[in-house]
Amino acid sequence: VTKGGEVTLGDNITASITIPAGTNVTLNLGGFTLTGNGNHTITNEGTLTVIGSGKVVNTDGGKAALFNTVNAVANLNGGTFEGNTWYVIKNLGTITMNGASVTQNDTGSSAIDNGWYNHPDGYTAKLTIANGNFSGGMNTVKNDDYGVLEISGGTFSNTNGPTVLNWNVATISGGEFKVNSTATSVIANGSFNTEADKGQLTITGGQFTSSDNGNGNLLGYGVGGKDGGSVTISGGKF
């Protein structure tokens, strides 16, 4: 997609598309499905807005339904993003989600990964979630190296791991967070260092329900971290 403007799907399509830097594209899914073909389904290097019902799907190993690169901006206001082999959404730029849904069918990978893994350059990845449905994965939302996460609404659920794993800076002011089955905790937090993985979690609101009809853990720690980081709670229903 090189010219920008609005693109509306008129049928189910199998293709991997790239939105170049400097290009502004609105993708109306139109009730159809865009499935990746050997690469990330959407690689966004510019500005992308997704609207309408429909799906963005990827089933290729190591590929995302949406890969949002450094300095790229994505506004996900509709659609369902699905994957089963890697992160469904990988963000290294800025993403705002207000109405989209994300489903991860693989317990070996998180549904959304915001930020880097052992990356030294100090870029900031920003993820804002205001509304939507998010489910599945090793973690439903993983806030990684240099990641800044803000959640004010939405429904988050998992059966195998926490709904949110924070390694850097995260704020939760609303939303519903629920785990069942063998999930060890609803929220997990951890710290490696004072630069990329600060482990600063602030909760001012939201509803949190643990596994086993409320008998499980609400808060856990990131496995392998230096410590549990810092958690500040001033509101919410637990």
Beta strands, then each sheet from edge to edge (+ up, - down):
strand 1: 5-8
strand 2: 13-14
strand 3: 17-19
strand 4: 24-28
strand 5: 33-35
strand 6: 42-44
strand 7: 47-51
strand 8: 55-58
strand 9: 66-68
strand 10: 73-76
strand 11: 80-83
strand 12: 89-91
strand 13: 94-104
strand 14: 112-114
strand 15: 125-136
strand 16: 141-143
strand 17: 147-151
strand 18: 155-158
strand 19: 164-166
strand 20: 169-172
strand 21: 176-179
strand 22: 185-189
strand 23: 200-203
strand 24: 207-209
strand 25: 217-221
strand 26: 230-233
sheet 1: 1+ 4+ 7+ 10+ 13+ 11+ 8+ 5+ 2+
sheet 2: 1+ 4+ 7+ 10+ 13+ 15+ 17+ 20+ 23+ 26+
sheet 3: 1+ 4+ 7+ 10+ 13+ 15+ 18+ 21+ 24+
sheet 4: 3+ 6+ 9+ 12+ 14+ 16+ 19+ 22+ 25+
end
